[in-house]
Amino acid sequence: MLKARHEVFRYPLSRIGTIDLGQIGLRKHHVAGLLEVDVTAAIAQIRKLRAERREISFFAWMVKAISTAIAENRYIHALGGRKHHTVVFEDIDISVMVEKVVEGNRVPLPLLIRKTNEKTAEAVYAEIQAAQSQEIKDESDYVLTEDKLPRTVMRLYYALPQWMRLFVIKRILRNPHRSKAMMGTALITSVGTAGHQSGWFIPKAMHNLCFALGPIVKKPWVVANRIEIRDILHLTVLIDHDMVDGAPAARFVARLLGRIQKGM
């Protein structure tokens, strides 16, 4: 049988980690909220800060806004412990994805930003910028943080069959303290916050709490009983129903949206 003309590419080893995390995410009992958020005031606030020569981005501002909302409702980023216990951490460590070129391909790599509740949006932006300029040499650099695993450990992990890799990840997730140390308590990801198409994307995440920033589009919106053209963000929120009930989750989301819409 003749084969059709084609090309074969070797995907980077970082993709193996993405596949494993997707498998773990399939087992999560996430409740998904697909939200439209008026970010007109937030964008105006960011432009004002930039005019004052302060280095900041919309994504970094959102990381800080979400961190503040979590700090005011800490139960929302709880992790499961042993014997049906729930662990609620004081510090908020958020994992974000930074796009890097690995072996000629653009791939998202994780960056864990610690204690975002104590940092300004400018400090968050600086960490993301530093990660974007970090040189990728080998497998040990696939996690953009100083607390990375040794090169030999990373190579061993990628060499294992998937069932063994998933077993290792599950063992880590059983310990809330180890889980927080390695991947934080929440994930914020983005597929582009500027565009012309309305819609949401729903990621598969192994974090109990996940936020996905979609496109920002201009839409007619009711403001003070008047219809205005506003900048609307498509935001997805995933909350693990095993950890948080519906009513507390709804109160958290309402608090978060209030902060964002007021540009706080």
Residue, then its C-alpha position, 0 to 999 in steps of 0.5 A: m500500500l502506497k503512503a500519501r505524501h506527508e511529514v513526520f514531526r517529533y513533538p517535544l517531551s513537554r507534550i507528554g506532561t500535557i497529555d498526562l495532566g489531561q488524563i488526570g483532569l478527566r477524573k475531576h468533578h468540575v462544575a464549569g461556569l461560562l461567564e461574560v464579564d465587563v472589563t471596560a473599567a479594568i482595561a481603562q485602569i490598566r491603560k492609566l497605569r501604563a501611562e504612568r510608566r508602570e509595567i503591567s498587563f491585562f493577564a497579570w492584572m487578572v491574576k492579581a484580581i483572582s488572587t484577591a478574590i480567593a484570599e477573601n474566600r479561601y475555601i474556594h481553593a481548598l485541597g482534599g486531605r486524608k480521612h475526608h479532611t479539607v485543607v485550606f491554605e493561607d498562601i495562594d500559589i497560582s500556576v500559569m502557562v507561558e508560551k515558549v519555543v521548544e525544539g522549534n515548536r511553540v508550547p505552553l510551559p507551567l510557571l508557578i507564581r507563589k504568594t500571589n496574594e502578597k504580590t502586586a500585579e506589577a510583580v506578577y507581570a515581572e515574574i511572567q516576563a522573566a519566565q518568557s525570557q528564560e532559556i530552555k536547554d533540556e527537560s529540566d527547564y520544562v517547568l519555569t520555576e526555581d524549584k524545578l526537579p533535577r534533569t535526571v529525574m525529569r528524563l526518568y519521568y518522560a522515559l516511564p510508561q504512561w500508567m507509571r507516570l499517572f501513578v506518580i502524579k496521583r501519589i503527589l495529589r494525595n498529599p495536599h502539601r506536596s500538591k501545593a508545593m509542586m503545582g499550586t492551588a489554582l490554575i489560570t490559563s489564556v488562549g488570547t484575550a483579544g479577538h473578534q469571535s465570541g466563545w469560551f473554551i473549557p480546559k481539562a485541568m488537574h487543579n481543583l480551581c481553574f480559570a480560562l481567559g478567552p477573547i475580549v470582544k465589544k458587545p452591547w451591554v446594559v449600564a445604568n439602564r442604558i445600552e453601551i458598547r463595552d469590552i466583554l471578556h469570556l471567562t471560564v471558571l472550573i470549581d471542583h464540586d468534591m471540595v466546594d458546594g454550589a452556593p459557596a461557589a456562586r458567592f465566590v464567582a459573584r465576588l470575583l465578577g464584582r471586583i473585575q467589573k469595578g476595575m479593582 
